[in-house]
Amino acid sequence: MITLSAIQVGKVSLIDKISLRPVTDVSHYQVEYRSDSNPRYLPSPFNCRIDALGNLLLLSAQPALSLQREFAADDYHFRIRVQAPAYQSSTSTITVTKAAWDAFVAQVDALDEGQLDAPWQLLFDETAQMEPNAVAAELSMRRQNHQAINPDNYVLEVISPSSVNGQAIGSLNIWKFYPLPVADKVTVEVRLSADNSVVTSAEFGIDYTKTLNAWELAINH
């Protein structure tokens, strides 16, 4: 709700890069800004909070808007840093042109005078994708005919979306992959050690709620 004592200025939606779900468990965030004529970032004059939908909201009281009127002589750059458990730190920079700021101030003036007859327009409404931390997987391989497997006879590799070699864990017919590519799914290829010929390949989804995924693969070889 827009009121004269708390005006919503901007919004940055924080979403998981893989699942596109909102990121609501934020441990730290920082909003700074600078103008084109001042290379030094300063603390944002706006109050900030994370809502239940994973939106970083910038809110302003009248004094902050009055301060910005005095210094809105050129373009502004907002730097937003966010940290959340199980995610890599995210830094976004949003540029607000002088024309955009002037239009926003005019909107505030119209609100002050009770003459705002159009939907409220934020100074910026952006999305920041947060990349999950890489996780690991252990793949257990067996023959469909249940005959014994010699791990030395096989090479396992994640081939898509990037290459990660599997490391055999002793003689347990288990291969560990770490770090996995940050993606929703990967393709694992099984090859013979002797001649590098392909035995089979399989696709596995990655569950980022687990630091160690467990996969199984039966081969007909």
MARBA-3410 file (N, C-alpha, C, O; in Angstrom, 1 decimal):
221
0.8,-1.2,0.0,0.0,0.0,0.0,0.9,1.2,0.0,1.8,1.3,0.8 ~ 0.6,2.2,-0.9,1.4,3.4,-0.9,0.8,4.5,0.0,-0.4,4.8,-0.1 ~ 1.6,5.0,0.9,1.2,6.0,1.8,2.3,7.1,1.7,3.4,6.9,1.2 ~ 2.0,8.3,2.2,3.0,9.4,2.2,4.1,9.1,3.2,5.2,9.7,3.0 ~ 3.9,8.2,4.1,5.0,7.9,5.1,5.9,6.7,4.7,7.0,6.6,5.2
5.4,5.9,3.8,6.2,4.8,3.3,5.9,4.5,1.8,4.9,3.9,1.5 ~ 6.8,5.0,1.0,6.6,4.8,-0.5,7.5,3.8,-1.0,8.7,3.8,-0.7 ~ 7.0,2.8,-1.8,7.8,1.8,-2.4,8.5,2.4,-3.6,7.9,2.9,-4.5 ~ 9.8,2.3,-3.6,10.7,2.9,-4.6,11.1,1.9,-5.6,11.0,2.1,-6.8 ~ 11.6,0.7,-5.2,12.1,-0.3,-6.1,11.9,-1.7,-5.5,11.6,-1.9,-4.4
12.1,-2.7,-6.4,11.9,-4.0,-6.0,12.9,-4.9,-6.8,13.1,-4.7,-8.0 ~ 13.5,-5.8,-6.1,14.4,-6.8,-6.8,13.9,-8.2,-6.3,14.0,-8.6,-5.1 ~ 13.4,-9.0,-7.3,12.9,-10.3,-7.0,14.1,-11.3,-7.0,14.8,-11.4,-8.0 ~ 14.2,-12.0,-5.9,15.3,-13.0,-5.7,14.8,-14.4,-6.1,13.9,-14.9,-5.4 ~ 15.4,-15.0,-7.1,14.9,-16.3,-7.5,16.0,-17.3,-7.7,17.1,-16.9,-8.0
15.7,-18.6,-7.5,16.7,-19.6,-7.7,16.9,-19.8,-9.2,15.9,-19.9,-10.0 ~ 18.1,-19.8,-9.6,18.5,-19.8,-11.0,18.0,-21.1,-11.7,17.7,-21.2,-12.9 ~ 18.0,-22.2,-10.9,17.6,-23.5,-11.5,16.1,-23.8,-11.4,15.5,-24.1,-12.5 ~ 15.5,-23.6,-10.3,14.1,-23.9,-10.1,13.2,-22.8,-10.4,12.0,-22.9,-10.6 ~ 13.8,-21.5,-10.4,13.0,-20.3,-10.6,12.0,-20.0,-9.5,11.1,-19.2,-9.6
12.2,-20.7,-8.3,11.4,-20.5,-7.2,12.0,-19.3,-6.4,13.2,-19.0,-6.5 ~ 11.2,-18.6,-5.6,11.7,-17.4,-4.8,12.7,-17.9,-3.8,12.6,-19.0,-3.2 ~ 13.7,-17.1,-3.5,14.7,-17.3,-2.5,14.3,-16.4,-1.3,14.4,-15.2,-1.4 ~ 13.8,-17.0,-0.3,13.3,-16.2,0.9,14.2,-16.2,2.1,14.1,-15.4,3.0 ~ 15.0,-17.2,2.2,15.9,-17.4,3.3,17.2,-16.6,3.1,18.2,-17.2,2.7
17.2,-15.3,3.3,18.3,-14.5,3.0,19.0,-14.2,4.3,18.4,-13.7,5.3 ~ 20.4,-14.4,4.3,21.1,-14.2,5.5,21.7,-12.8,5.6,21.9,-12.2,6.7 ~ 21.9,-12.1,4.5,22.5,-10.8,4.5,22.2,-10.1,3.2,22.2,-10.7,2.1 ~ 21.9,-8.8,3.2,21.8,-8.0,2.0,22.3,-6.6,2.3,22.2,-6.1,3.4 ~ 22.8,-6.0,1.2,23.3,-4.6,1.3,22.9,-3.8,0.0,23.1,-4.4,-1.1
22.4,-2.6,0.2,22.1,-1.8,-1.0,22.9,-0.5,-0.9,22.8,0.2,0.1 ~ 23.6,-0.2,-1.9,24.4,1.0,-2.0,24.1,1.7,-3.3,23.5,1.1,-4.2 ~ 24.5,3.0,-3.4,24.2,3.7,-4.7,25.3,4.7,-4.9,26.0,5.2,-4.0 ~ 25.4,5.1,-6.1,26.3,6.2,-6.5,25.8,6.9,-7.7,25.0,6.4,-8.4 ~ 26.2,8.1,-7.9,25.9,8.8,-9.2,27.0,8.8,-10.2,28.1,8.4,-9.8
26.7,9.1,-11.4,27.8,9.2,-12.4,29.0,10.1,-12.0,30.1,9.8,-12.4 ~ 28.6,11.1,-11.3,29.7,12.1,-11.0,30.4,11.8,-9.7,31.3,12.5,-9.3 ~ 30.0,10.7,-9.0,30.7,10.3,-7.8,30.9,8.8,-7.8,30.0,8.0,-7.7 ~ 32.2,8.4,-8.1,32.4,6.9,-8.2,32.3,6.1,-6.9,32.4,4.9,-6.9 ~ 32.2,6.8,-5.8,32.2,6.1,-4.5,30.7,5.7,-4.1,29.8,6.6,-4.1
30.6,4.5,-3.8,29.2,4.0,-3.4,28.9,4.4,-2.0,29.8,4.4,-1.1 ~ 27.7,4.8,-1.8,27.2,5.3,-0.4,26.1,4.4,0.0,25.4,3.7,-0.8 ~ 25.8,4.3,1.3,24.7,3.5,1.8,23.4,4.1,1.2,23.2,5.3,1.1 ~ 22.5,3.2,0.8,21.2,3.6,0.2,20.4,4.4,1.2,20.4,4.1,2.4 ~ 19.8,5.5,0.7,19.0,6.3,1.6,17.6,5.7,1.9,16.8,6.2,2.6
17.3,4.5,1.2,16.0,3.9,1.3,16.1,2.8,2.4,17.1,2.1,2.5 ~ 15.0,2.6,3.0,14.8,1.4,3.9,14.6,0.2,3.1,14.0,0.2,2.0 ~ 15.2,-0.9,3.5,15.1,-2.2,2.7,14.6,-3.3,3.6,14.9,-3.4,4.8 ~ 13.9,-4.2,3.0,13.4,-5.4,3.7,13.1,-6.5,2.7,12.9,-6.2,1.5 ~ 13.2,-7.8,3.1,12.8,-8.9,2.3,11.4,-9.3,2.7,11.1,-9.6,3.9
10.5,-9.4,1.7,9.1,-9.9,2.0,9.1,-11.4,1.9,10.0,-12.1,1.6 ~ 7.9,-12.0,2.2,7.7,-13.4,2.3,7.8,-14.1,0.9,7.9,-15.3,0.8 ~ 7.8,-13.3,-0.2,7.8,-13.8,-1.5,9.2,-13.7,-2.1,9.4,-14.0,-3.3 ~ 10.2,-13.4,-1.3,11.6,-13.3,-1.8,11.8,-12.0,-2.6,12.7,-12.0,-3.5 ~ 11.1,-11.0,-2.3,11.4,-9.7,-2.9,12.1,-8.7,-2.0,11.7,-8.6,-0.8
13.2,-8.2,-2.5,13.9,-7.1,-1.7,13.3,-5.8,-2.1,13.3,-5.3,-3.2 ~ 12.6,-5.2,-1.1,11.8,-4.0,-1.3,12.6,-2.8,-0.8,13.2,-2.8,0.3 ~ 12.6,-1.7,-1.6,13.2,-0.4,-1.2,12.1,0.5,-0.9,11.3,0.8,-1.8 ~ 12.1,1.0,0.3,11.0,1.9,0.8,11.6,3.2,1.2,12.7,3.3,1.7 ~ 10.8,4.3,1.0,11.3,5.6,1.3,10.3,6.4,2.0,9.1,6.4,1.7
10.8,7.2,3.0,10.0,8.2,3.6,10.2,9.5,2.9,11.1,9.6,2.1 ~ 9.4,10.5,3.2,9.5,11.8,2.5,10.9,12.4,2.6,11.4,13.0,1.6 ~ 11.6,12.4,3.7,12.9,13.1,3.8,13.9,12.5,2.8,14.7,13.3,2.2 ~ 13.9,11.2,2.6,14.8,10.6,1.7,14.5,11.1,0.2,15.5,11.3,-0.5 ~ 13.3,11.2,-0.1,12.9,11.6,-1.5,13.3,13.1,-1.7,13.8,13.4,-2.7
13.1,13.9,-0.6,13.5,15.3,-0.7,15.0,15.4,-0.9,15.5,16.2,-1.7 ~ 15.8,14.5,-0.2,17.2,14.5,-0.4,17.6,14.1,-1.8,18.5,14.8,-2.4 ~ 16.9,13.2,-2.4,17.3,12.7,-3.7,16.9,13.8,-4.8,17.6,13.9,-5.8 ~ 15.9,14.6,-4.5,15.5,15.7,-5.4,16.7,16.6,-5.6,17.0,17.1,-6.7 ~ 17.4,16.9,-4.5,18.5,17.8,-4.5,19.7,17.3,-5.3,20.5,18.1,-5.9
19.9,16.0,-5.4,21.1,15.4,-6.0,20.8,14.6,-7.2,21.7,13.9,-7.7 ~ 19.6,14.7,-7.8,19.3,13.9,-9.0,19.7,14.7,-10.2,18.9,15.0,-11.1 ~ 21.0,14.9,-10.3,21.6,15.7,-11.5,22.1,14.8,-12.6,22.3,15.3,-13.7 ~ 22.2,13.5,-12.3,22.7,12.6,-13.3,22.2,11.2,-13.1,21.3,11.0,-12.2 ~ 22.7,10.2,-13.8,22.3,8.9,-13.6,22.8,8.3,-12.3,23.8,8.7,-11.8
22.0,7.4,-11.8,22.3,6.7,-10.5,22.5,5.2,-10.8,21.9,4.6,-11.6 ~ 23.4,4.6,-10.0,23.7,3.2,-10.1,23.5,2.5,-8.7,24.2,2.9,-7.7 ~ 22.6,1.6,-8.6,22.3,0.9,-7.3,23.0,-0.5,-7.3,22.8,-1.2,-8.3 ~ 23.8,-0.7,-6.3,24.5,-2.0,-6.2,23.9,-2.8,-5.1,23.8,-2.3,-3.9 ~ 23.4,-4.0,-5.4,22.7,-4.8,-4.5,23.4,-6.1,-4.3,23.6,-6.9,-5.2
23.8,-6.4,-3.0,24.5,-7.6,-2.7,23.6,-8.5,-1.8,23.0,-8.0,-0.8 ~ 23.5,-9.8,-2.1,22.7,-10.7,-1.4,23.4,-12.0,-1.1,24.1,-12.5,-1.9 ~ 23.2,-12.5,0.2,23.8,-13.8,0.5,22.6,-14.6,1.1,21.8,-14.1,1.9 ~ 22.6,-15.9,0.8,21.6,-16.8,1.3,22.2,-18.2,1.4,23.1,-18.6,0.6 ~ 21.8,-18.9,2.5,22.4,-20.2,2.7,22.2,-21.1,1.5,21.1,-21.1,0.8
23.2,-21.9,1.1,23.2,-22.8,0.0,23.3,-22.1,-1.4,23.1,-22.8,-2.4 ~ 23.6,-20.8,-1.4,23.7,-20.1,-2.7,25.0,-19.3,-2.7,25.5,-18.9,-1.7 ~ 25.4,-19.1,-4.0,26.6,-18.2,-4.2,26.1,-16.8,-4.0,25.0,-16.4,-4.2 ~ 27.0,-16.0,-3.5,26.7,-14.6,-3.3,26.4,-13.9,-4.6,26.9,-14.2,-5.6 ~ 25.4,-13.0,-4.5,24.9,-12.4,-5.8,25.1,-10.9,-5.7,24.8,-10.3,-4.6
25.6,-10.3,-6.7,25.8,-8.8,-6.8,25.1,-8.3,-8.1,25.5,-8.8,-9.2 ~ 24.2,-7.4,-8.0,23.5,-6.8,-9.1,23.7,-5.3,-9.1,23.7,-4.7,-8.1 ~ 23.8,-4.8,-10.3,23.9,-3.3,-10.4,22.8,-2.8,-11.4,22.6,-3.3,-12.5 ~ 22.0,-1.9,-10.9,20.9,-1.4,-11.6,21.1,0.1,-11.8,21.3,0.9,-10.9 ~ 21.0,0.5,-13.1,21.2,1.9,-13.4,19.8,2.6,-13.6,18.9,2.1,-14.3
19.7,3.7,-13.0,18.5,4.6,-13.1,18.9,5.9,-13.7,19.7,6.6,-13.2 ~ 18.3,6.1,-14.9,18.6,7.4,-15.6,18.0,8.6,-14.9,17.0,8.4,-14.1 ~ 18.5,9.7,-15.2,18.0,11.0,-14.7,16.5,11.1,-15.1,15.7,11.6,-14.4 ~ 16.2,10.8,-16.4,14.9,10.9,-16.9,13.9,10.0,-16.1,12.8,10.4,-15.8 ~ 14.4,8.8,-15.8,13.5,7.9,-15.0,13.3,8.4,-13.6,12.2,8.4,-13.0
14.4,9.0,-13.0,14.3,9.5,-11.7,13.3,10.8,-11.7,12.5,10.9,-10.8 ~ 13.4,11.6,-12.7,12.6,12.8,-12.8,11.1,12.4,-12.9,10.2,13.0,-12.3 ~ 10.8,11.3,-13.6,9.5,10.8,-13.8,9.0,10.3,-12.4,7.8,10.4,-12.1 ~ 9.8,9.6,-11.7,9.4,9.1,-10.4,9.1,10.2,-9.4,8.1,10.1,-8.7 ~ 10.0,11.2,-9.4,9.8,12.4,-8.5,8.4,13.1,-8.8,7.7,13.5,-7.9
8.1,13.2,-10.1,6.9,13.8,-10.6,5.7,13.0,-10.1,4.7,13.5,-9.7 ~ 5.9,11.7,-10.1,4.8,10.8,-9.6,4.6,11.0,-8.1,3.5,11.0,-7.6 ~ 5.7,11.2,-7.3,5.6,11.4,-5.9,4.9,12.8,-5.6,4.1,12.9,-4.7 ~ 5.3,13.8,-6.4,4.6,15.1,-6.3,3.1,15.0,-6.5,2.3,15.6,-5.8 ~ 2.7,14.2,-7.5,1.3,14.0,-7.8,0.6,13.3,-6.7,-0.5,13.6,-6.3
1.3,12.3,-6.1,0.7,11.6,-4.9,0.6,12.6,-3.7,-0.5,12.6,-3.1 ~ 1.6,13.4,-3.5,1.5,14.4,-2.4,0.3,15.3,-2.6,-0.4,15.7,-1.6 ~ 0.0,15.7,-3.8,-1.0,16.6,-4.1,-2.4,16.0,-4.3,-3.4,16.6,-4.7 ~ -2.4,14.6,-4.2,-3.7,13.9,-4.3,-4.1,13.9,-5.8,-5.3,13.7,-6.0 ~ -3.2,14.0,-6.7,-3.6,14.0,-8.1,-3.0,12.8,-8.9,-3.0,12.8,-10.1
-2.6,11.8,-8.2,-2.1,10.6,-8.9,-3.2,9.7,-9.4,-4.0,9.1,-8.6 ~ -3.4,9.7,-10.7,-4.5,8.9,-11.3,-4.1,7.8,-12.1,-4.8,7.2,-12.9 ~ -2.8,7.4,-12.0,-2.2,6.3,-12.8,-1.7,5.2,-11.8,-1.4,5.6,-10.7 ~ -1.5,4.0,-12.3,-0.9,3.0,-11.4,0.5,3.4,-11.0,1.2,4.0,-11.7 ~ 0.8,3.0,-9.7,2.2,3.4,-9.2,3.2,2.7,-10.0,3.2,1.4,-10.2
4.2,3.4,-10.4,5.4,2.9,-11.2,6.6,2.9,-10.3,7.0,4.0,-9.8 ~ 7.2,1.8,-10.1,8.5,1.7,-9.3,9.6,2.3,-10.1,9.6,2.3,-11.3 ~ 10.6,2.8,-9.4,11.8,3.3,-10.0,12.5,2.2,-10.7,13.1,2.4,-11.8 ~ 12.5,1.0,-10.2,13.0,-0.2,-10.9,12.3,-1.4,-10.3,12.0,-1.5,-9.1 ~ 12.1,-2.4,-11.2,11.5,-3.7,-10.8,12.3,-4.7,-11.5,12.0,-5.1,-12.7
13.3,-5.3,-10.8,14.2,-6.2,-11.5,14.2,-7.6,-10.8,13.6,-7.8,-9.8 ~ 14.9,-8.6,-11.5,15.0,-9.9,-11.0,16.5,-10.3,-10.9,17.3,-10.0,-11.8 ~ 16.8,-10.8,-9.8,18.2,-11.3,-9.5,18.2,-12.8,-9.4,17.6,-13.3,-8.4 ~ 18.9,-13.5,-10.3,18.9,-15.0,-10.2,20.1,-15.4,-9.3,21.2,-14.9,-9.5 ~ 19.8,-16.2,-8.3,20.8,-16.7,-7.4,21.2,-18.1,-7.7,20.3,-19.0,-7.9
22.5,-18.3,-7.9,23.0,-19.6,-8.3,23.3,-20.5,-7.1,24.0,-20.2,-6.2 ~ 22.7,-21.7,-7.1,22.9,-22.6,-6.0,24.4,-23.0,-5.9,25.1,-23.1,-6.9 ~ 24.9,-23.3,-4.7,26.2,-23.9,-4.5,26.3,-25.3,-5.2,25.3,-26.0,-5.2 ~ 27.4,-25.6,-5.7,27.6,-26.9,-6.4,27.4,-28.0,-5.3,27.8,-27.9,-4.2 ~ 26.8,-29.1,-5.8,26.6,-30.3,-4.9,27.4,-31.5,-5.5,27.9,-31.4,-6.6
27.4,-32.6,-4.8,28.0,-33.8,-5.3,27.0,-34.9,-5.5,25.9,-34.8,-5.1 ~ 27.5,-36.0,-6.2,26.6,-37.2,-6.4,27.5,-38.4,-6.3,28.7,-38.4,-6.7 ~ 26.9,-39.5,-5.8,27.5,-40.8,-5.9,26.6,-41.7,-6.7,25.4,-41.8,-6.4 ~ 27.2,-42.3,-7.7,26.5,-43.2,-8.6,26.9,-44.6,-8.4,28.1,-45.0,-8.4 ~ 25.9,-45.4,-8.1,26.1,-46.9,-7.9,25.7,-47.6,-9.2,24.6,-47.5,-9.6
26.7,-48.4,-9.7,26.4,-49.0,-11.0,26.5,-50.6,-10.8,27.3,-51.1,-10.0 ~ 25.6,-51.2,-11.5,25.5,-52.7,-11.4,25.1,-53.2,-12.8,24.6,-52.5,-13.6 ~ 25.4,-54.5,-13.0,25.0,-55.2,-14.2,23.6,-55.7,-14.1,23.1,-56.1,-13.0 ~ 22.8,-55.6,-15.2,21.4,-56.1,-15.1,21.3,-57.6,-14.9,20.3,-58.1,-14.3 ~ 22.4,-58.3,-15.3,22.4,-59.8,-15.0,23.0,-60.1,-13.7,23.2,-61.3,-13.3
23.3,-59.1,-12.9,23.8,-59.2,-11.5,25.2,-59.8,-11.4,25.6,-60.2,-10.3 ~ 25.9,-60.0,-12.5,27.3,-60.4,-12.4,28.1,-59.3,-11.8,27.8,-58.1,-11.9 ~ 29.3,-59.7,-11.3,30.1,-58.8,-10.6,30.7,-57.8,-11.6,30.9,-58.1,-12.8 ~ 31.0,-56.6,-11.1,31.6,-55.5,-11.9,33.0,-55.2,-11.3,33.2,-55.1,-10.1 ~ 34.0,-55.1,-12.2,35.3,-54.6,-11.8,35.4,-53.1,-12.1,35.4,-52.7,-13.3
35.4,-52.3,-11.1,35.4,-50.8,-11.4,36.6,-50.3,-12.3,36.4,-49.3,-13.0 ~ 37.7,-51.1,-12.2,38.8,-50.7,-13.1,38.5,-50.8,-14.6,39.2,-50.2,-15.4 ~ 37.5,-51.5,-14.9,37.2,-51.7,-16.3,36.3,-50.6,-16.9,36.1,-50.6,-18.1 ~ 35.9,-49.6,-16.1,35.0,-48.6,-16.6,35.5,-47.2,-16.2,36.1,-46.9,-15.2 ~ 35.1,-46.3,-17.1,35.3,-44.8,-16.9,33.9,-44.2,-16.9,33.2,-44.4,-17.8
33.6,-43.4,-15.9,32.4,-42.7,-15.8,32.7,-41.2,-15.8,33.5,-40.7,-15.1 ~ 31.9,-40.5,-16.6,32.1,-39.0,-16.8,30.8,-38.3,-17.0,29.9,-38.7,-17.8 ~ 30.6,-37.2,-16.3,29.5,-36.3,-16.6,29.9,-35.5,-17.9,31.0,-34.9,-17.9 ~ 29.2,-35.7,-19.0,29.6,-35.1,-20.2,28.7,-33.8,-20.6,29.1,-33.1,-21.5 ~ 27.6,-33.6,-19.9,26.8,-32.5,-20.2,26.1,-32.0,-18.9,25.7,-32.9,-18.2
26.0,-30.7,-18.7,26.4,-29.6,-19.6,27.9,-29.2,-19.6,28.3,-28.4,-20.4 ~ 28.7,-29.9,-18.7,30.1,-29.7,-18.8,30.7,-31.0,-18.3,30.0,-31.9,-17.7 ~ 32.0,-31.1,-18.4,32.7,-32.4,-18.1,33.1,-32.5,-16.6,33.8,-31.6,-16.1 ~ 32.8,-33.6,-16.0,33.2,-33.9,-14.6,33.5,-35.4,-14.6,32.7,-36.2,-14.8 ~ 34.8,-35.8,-14.3,35.2,-37.2,-14.2,34.7,-37.8,-12.9,34.8,-37.2,-11.8
34.2,-39.0,-13.0,33.8,-39.7,-11.8,35.0,-40.4,-11.1,35.8,-40.9,-11.8 ~ 35.1,-40.4,-9.8,36.2,-41.0,-9.1,35.6,-42.3,-8.4,34.8,-42.2,-7.6 ~ 36.2,-43.4,-8.8,35.8,-44.7,-8.3,36.1,-44.7,-6.8,37.2,-44.4,-6.4 ~ 35.2,-45.2,-6.0,35.4,-45.3,-4.5,35.7,-46.8,-4.2,34.8,-47.6,-4.1 ~ 37.0,-47.1,-4.2,37.5,-48.4,-3.9,36.9,-49.4,-4.9,36.8,-49.2,-6.1
36.4,-50.6,-4.3,35.8,-51.6,-5.1,34.3,-51.7,-4.9,33.7,-52.8,-5.0 ~ 33.7,-50.6,-4.6,32.3,-50.6,-4.2,31.3,-50.4,-5.3,30.1,-50.3,-5.1 ~ 31.9,-50.3,-6.6,31.0,-50.0,-7.7,30.3,-48.7,-7.6,29.2,-48.5,-8.1 ~ 30.9,-47.8,-6.9,30.3,-46.4,-6.7,31.4,-45.4,-7.2,32.6,-45.5,-6.9 ~ 30.8,-44.4,-8.0,31.7,-43.3,-8.5,31.1,-42.0,-7.9,29.9,-41.8,-7.9
32.0,-41.2,-7.5,31.6,-39.9,-6.9,32.0,-38.8,-7.9,33.0,-38.7,-8.5 ~ 31.0,-37.8,-8.1,31.2,-36.7,-8.9,31.1,-35.4,-8.1,30.1,-35.1,-7.4 ~ 32.2,-34.6,-8.1,32.1,-33.3,-7.4,33.2,-32.4,-7.9,34.3,-32.8,-8.2 ~ 32.9,-31.1,-8.1,31.5,-30.6,-8.0,30.7,-30.8,-9.3,31.3,-30.8,-10.4 ~ 29.5,-31.1,-9.1,28.6,-31.2,-10.3,28.4,-29.9,-11.0,28.4,-28.8,-10.3
28.1,-29.8,-12.3,27.8,-28.5,-12.9,26.5,-28.0,-12.2,25.6,-28.8,-11.8 ~ 26.3,-26.7,-12.2,25.1,-26.1,-11.6,24.1,-26.1,-12.7,24.1,-25.2,-13.6 ~ 23.2,-27.1,-12.7,22.2,-27.3,-13.8,21.1,-28.1,-13.2,21.2,-28.6,-12.1 ~ 19.9,-28.2,-13.9,18.8,-29.0,-13.4,19.0,-30.4,-13.6,18.5,-31.3,-12.9 ~ 19.8,-30.8,-14.6,20.1,-32.2,-14.9,21.4,-32.4,-15.6,21.9,-31.4,-16.2
22.0,-33.6,-15.5,23.3,-33.8,-16.2,23.2,-35.2,-16.9,22.3,-36.0,-16.6 ~ 24.1,-35.4,-17.8,24.2,-36.6,-18.5,25.5,-37.3,-18.2,26.6,-36.7,-18.3 ~ 25.4,-38.6,-17.7,26.6,-39.4,-17.4,26.8,-40.4,-18.4,25.9,-41.1,-18.9 ~ 28.1,-40.5,-18.9,28.5,-41.5,-19.9,29.3,-42.6,-19.2,30.2,-42.3,-18.4 ~ 29.1,-43.8,-19.6,29.9,-45.0,-19.1,30.7,-45.5,-20.3,30.1,-45.8,-21.4
32.0,-45.6,-20.1,32.9,-46.1,-21.2,33.8,-47.2,-20.7,34.0,-47.3,-19.5 ~ 34.3,-48.0,-21.6,35.3,-49.1,-21.2,36.6,-48.5,-21.1,37.1,-47.7,-21.9 ~ 37.3,-48.9,-20.1,38.7,-48.3,-19.9,39.6,-48.8,-21.0,40.6,-48.1,-21.4 ~ 39.4,-50.0,-21.5,40.3,-50.6,-22.4,40.4,-49.8,-23.7,41.5,-49.5,-24.2 ~ 39.3,-49.4,-24.3,39.3,-48.8,-25.6,38.5,-47.5,-25.7,38.3,-46.9,-26.7
38.0,-47.0,-24.5,37.2,-45.8,-24.4,35.9,-45.9,-25.2,35.3,-44.8,-25.5 ~ 35.4,-47.1,-25.6,34.1,-47.2,-26.3,33.0,-47.0,-25.3,33.1,-47.3,-24.1 ~ 31.9,-46.4,-25.8,30.8,-46.1,-25.0,29.9,-47.3,-24.7,29.5,-48.0,-25.6 ~ 29.6,-47.5,-23.4,28.7,-48.6,-23.0,27.3,-48.1,-23.0,26.4,-48.7,-23.5 ~ 27.1,-47.0,-22.3,25.7,-46.4,-22.2,25.9,-45.0,-21.7,26.9,-44.5,-21.2
24.7,-44.3,-21.7,24.7,-43.0,-21.0,23.3,-42.8,-20.4,22.3,-43.5,-20.8 ~ 23.2,-42.0,-19.4,22.0,-41.8,-18.7,21.9,-40.3,-18.1,22.9,-39.7,-17.9 ~ 20.7,-39.9,-18.0,20.4,-38.5,-17.5,19.9,-38.6,-16.1,19.0,-39.4,-15.7 ~ 20.4,-37.7,-15.2,20.0,-37.6,-13.8,19.7,-36.1,-13.5,20.4,-35.2,-13.9 ~ 18.6,-36.0,-12.7,18.3,-34.7,-12.2,19.1,-34.4,-10.9,19.4,-35.3,-10.2
19.3,-33.1,-10.6,20.1,-32.8,-9.4,19.1,-32.2,-8.4,18.3,-31.3,-8.7 ~ 19.2,-32.7,-7.2,18.4,-32.2,-6.0,19.3,-31.3,-5.2,20.2,-31.8,-4.5 ~ 19.1,-30.0,-5.2,20.0,-29.0,-4.5,19.6,-28.9,-3.0,20.3,-28.2,-2.3 ~ 18.6,-29.6,-2.6,18.3,-29.7,-1.1,19.2,-30.7,-0.5,19.3,-30.7,0.8 ~ 20.0,-31.5,-1.3,20.9,-32.5,-0.7,22.3,-32.1,-1.2,22.5,-31.9,-2.4
23.2,-32.1,-0.3,24.6,-31.9,-0.7,25.2,-33.1,-1.4,26.2,-33.0,-2.1 ~ 24.6,-34.3,-1.2,25.1,-35.5,-1.8,23.9,-36.2,-2.4,23.1,-36.7,-1.7 ~ 23.8,-36.2,-3.8,22.8,-36.9,-4.5,23.2,-38.4,-4.6,24.4,-38.7,-4.7 ~ 22.2,-39.3,-4.6,22.5,-40.8,-4.7,21.8,-41.2,-6.0,20.6,-41.2,-6.1 ~ 22.6,-41.8,-6.9,22.0,-42.3,-8.2,22.4,-43.7,-8.4,23.3,-44.2,-7.8
21.5,-44.4,-9.2,21.8,-45.8,-9.5,21.7,-46.0,-11.0,20.9,-45.3,-11.7 ~ 22.5,-46.9,-11.5,22.5,-47.2,-13.0,22.8,-48.6,-13.2,23.8,-49.2,-12.7 ~ 21.9,-49.3,-14.0,22.1,-50.7,-14.4,22.5,-50.7,-15.8,22.0,-50.0,-16.7 ~ 23.6,-51.5,-16.1,24.1,-51.6,-17.4,23.9,-53.0,-18.0,23.9,-53.9,-17.2 ~ 23.8,-53.1,-19.3,23.7,-54.4,-19.9,24.9,-54.6,-20.7,25.0,-54.5,-21.9
26.0,-55.0,-19.9,27.3,-55.2,-20.5,28.0,-56.3,-19.7,29.2,-56.6,-20.0
END
